[in-house]
């Protein structure tokens, strides 16, 4: 524990926000967890369990749930874990109570549909006096909540403050690695969700593990092309927030994005899949805006393009697969 970081705020009491709160909570560190739903906050405070989003995990007594965002304002650091499409409104609501110079760690993995902005730009728009950071990497909520070994990237331009924050939040089983490329970390976390849908579709259609591996490799090439075109560092994408998160999300049905793709590949309609879920599948909103961004920049991202077309109902799953298989043979390269 450090002297500087003793109280934390977590925006969003879904599975991932609750898992982060559980990771942060320890003797000498207090965590205020903001829940949109009053019943979720009540369950956490009384039953010490998030029965709606993270059932079966006893929560530590240092976690205090609240429905008042202003309760998070005095915290030494804020972890923003609201879904990407709702991040702006929650940050805006925090503006009046947040202290200037407070680190705000962005944990949502997506791109804002209305503006095409990554979460760091949304933070700059709404809380310009906050210190931005991004935490991303291969990390399922249930693994972190149960204390299973997990490593992530924590990107912050101020490496001294970033090191201090890492010292405050790291545990023997939760290991953050410091980086400075916030945009690269965001790109990895956002694009991998779309690619996971593609991998799920392939497995759902019975295309085999060879096709699955090819999608991961070629998807990684797409992710890297985008990163280089937008000014991020290629090295970031080789790390936990890029390749690490891509491999995990594309390889397990625990991933909401991959499981959605699996259901699509098996013939289930998108509306029905989403209606049966109580948690957000970020790749569904990210795919169309990612396609728009790639087209505007002239970046070749055929897998992400195909997923966006399926999500938007422009083509069927079978048509998307055929279009990808019929693409011209070319040299293998990762270039912008």
N, C-alpha and C positions, 0 to 999 in steps of 0.2 A: 504494500500500500504506500502511496505517496502522500505528501502533505497537501498537494494542490487538489487532487481529485478525491473527494470524500462522498459527494452526492451526485447521483446520476438521474437523468430523466429519459424515459423511453416512450416515444410517440408510436402508439399502435400495439394493441394487445392481441394480435393474431398469433399464430404458432411461432413465427420467427421473432416477433417483438417480445413475446413471453420468454422464449429461450434466451434471448439476449439479456433480459432482466434477470433471469435465473443465473446466468454466467457472471453478471456484474455484482450480484448480491453476495455479500460476505461480511464477516464481523468488521465493523468500523466503516462500512460503506452502505449508504442507504439508496434505494432505488424507488423512484416514483414512476409507475407504469400507467400511462394514459390509455383508457379504453373508451371507444365510442359508445359501446353498449353498456347501459347501467348494470344489466344482469351479469355481464362478464366481470366487471369491477367488483360486484358484490360477491360473486363466487370466489374470486381470488382472495378477497379480504376475509371471508368467513370460512370457506372450505379449504383455503390454501391450495386451490387447483383451478386451472382454466378449463372448465368442463366443456366449453364450446369449441376451443381450438387446439388444446394440447392436453387431452384427457389422459389421466393415469400418471401424471408427473407431479409429485408433491412439491410445492413451491416454498422457497426459503422465507423465513419470517421478515427478512429485511426488505422484501418487496411490498410496496404499498400502492394499491391500485386506486385510480381516481378518474372521474369523468370531467375534471376541470383542468384544461390545458395550462392555465396560469399557475397551477401547482408545480409545474416543471420549470418555470422561469428562473428560480434561484439556483438551479443545479449547476454543478461545476462543468458538466458536459452533457449534451443531449444526443441521444441516438434516435434518428428519424427513421421509423420502420413502417410508416403508413404506405399503402400501395402507391406506386408511382403516379397514377392518375389522380390521386387525392393528396399528394405531398404538398402541392402549392397552397391549398386551402388550410391545411393544418399548420404549415409554417407561418402563413399570414396571421392566423389566430394567435400564434405565440409571440408576435412582434411586440406587443405592448409590455410583456412581462420578461422577455429575455434580456439578460445583462449583456452589454456590448463586450466583444472579445471572448464570448463563450464558444468553445468548439462544438460544432454540430456535425455529427458523424452520420453520413447518408448511407443507409443500408438497403434502400429499395432498389430493385434491379429493373429499370425500365426507362423509357423515353416518353416525355409528355406528348400525348397525341395531338392536342390542340396547337402546340407551338413548335414541336420538334426539338425541344430543349432537353438536355440531360439534366439530372437532378442538381448538379453543381450550379448550373445557370439558374435554375428555379430558386435555389437557395440564395444566390446573389441578388436575384430580383426581389425576393421577399424579406430576407434578413441580411442586408449588406454588411452589417457590423459583426456578424458571426464569423468564426474561423472555420472554413470548410474542411471536411475530411470525408473519405470514402472507405467503408469496410466491405470487402467482397471476397469471396473464395468458396471452395467446396465445403459446404456446411449445411447439412439438413438440420432443421429445428430440433427434431427429436434427439439427434445425436448430441447436440450442444446442451440441451436441457438435461440429458441424462449424464453429462460429464464424460462422454466418449471423446477420444483424442480427435482434435480438429485444428487445422491451421488455416489462416486467412491472411489477406493483405489488408493493411491499414495504411492508406495513402494520405499524407498531409505535407504541405510545403514546408512548414516549420518543423524541422527534424528534431529539434530539442524538445518542443512541446509534444510532438508525436511520440518520442521515446518515453517521455514521462507518462503519457496517456497509456501507452502499451504496458508499462510497468504496473499501472493501476488496474488494468483489466485482464492481464494474462494470468493463467493458472497452469498447473502442470498438464492439464488436458486441453486447454484452449490457448493456442500459440499464434499471436498476430505477428506478421513480418512487416516492417516499416518500408514504405515506398513514398515517392513524391509525385508520381504520375496519376493524378486524380482522374483525368479523362480516360486514360487507358484502363484503369480499374473499372470505371463505369461502363465502358464499351464491352469489356469482357462479360460483365454481369448481365448486360442487357441482351447482347446478341446470342449468348448461349441459350437463353430461354426459347428463342425462335428456332434455333437449330435442334433443340431437344424435341420440339413438336415434330420436326422433320424425321428425327430418329425414331420417335414413337410411331409415326405413320408407317415407316418402312417395316418395323417389326410387326405392327398390327396387320399389315398386308402379307406377312409371311415372306418378306424378301431376303431374310437370312442375315447372319452376323457379318458376312463380308460386306454387304451393302451398308450395314450399320456402321462398320468401321470406316468405310469410304466417306460416309456422310460426316462423321466426326472430323476426319482429316481435311476434306474439302471445305467443310464449314469453318474450320480453324483458319484456312486460307482466306476465306471471306472476311472473317473477323479481323484478321491482321491487315488486309487491304483497307478496310474501313478505318482502322486505328491510324495507319500511316497517313491516309488522306486527310484525316482530321487533326493531325499534328500530335498524336500520342506516340509513345515509345514502343517499338516492337518488342523490347525486352519484357515489358509489363505483361504482354499477352502470352509469354512463355511461362509465366509464373502462376501462382495460385488463383488470382482473379481472372485469368484467361484460360489457359489450358486446363488447369486443375478443376475449375468450376465447370468447364465444358464437359470434361470426361465424366464427372459425377452426375451432372444433370441429364446427360444423354444416355446414361447407362443404368438407371434405376427407376422403377415405377413409383418409388417414393416421391420423385419429382412430379409436381403437378403438371408441368409442361409436357414431360414425356408421356405421362399417363393420359393426358388429353390427346396427344398425337396417336397413341396406341388405340384409343377408342375411336378416333376418326378413321384410322386405318382399318378397323374392324366394322366400319359402316355406320357408326352411331352419328346422329346429327349434332352439329356444334351446339345449337341452342339447348338440346337436351342434356348434353354433357355439362354445360355451364350451370343449368338450372339445378342440377343435382349436387352442386358444390356450395359449401359455405365459406370458401376461401378464394382469393383472387388468383387467376392464372395469368401472370404478367405477360407472357409471350403473345397472348391473343391481342392485346392492345399495342404491343411493341411492334409486331410484324408489319402492319400497314405503314406506320410512321418510319420504320427502318427502311422499307422499300422506297418511300418518298425521299428520304435523306440520301439513299444510295443513287437514285436517279438524278437528283439535283446535282450531286457531286460527280456523276459519271463513273461510279464505282460498280464493278461487276460483282453481283451477289445473287447468283441464280437460285441457290437453295432457299435463301430468305425471301426472294421474289416469289418462288413457288408456294411457300407457306402462306405468305400474305394473300396471294390469289385464292388459295383454298379458304382461308379465314374469311375473306370478303365475299365468298360465294361466287367468284368469277369463273372458276374451273372446278372440276371434281378432283378427288384424290387420284384417281386413275389417270386423268389427263395431266396432272402435275408430274406424276412419275414418268409418264411417256415423254413429256417435254424435256425432263432432265436427262433421260436415257438417250434421247435423240440429239443432244447437243454435240457440236463438232468436236472431234478429238483434237487436243492441243497439248502443248508442252506443260509440264507441271512446274508451277512457279508461284511464289507468294510476292506479288508486286502490286503497287497501287496503279 
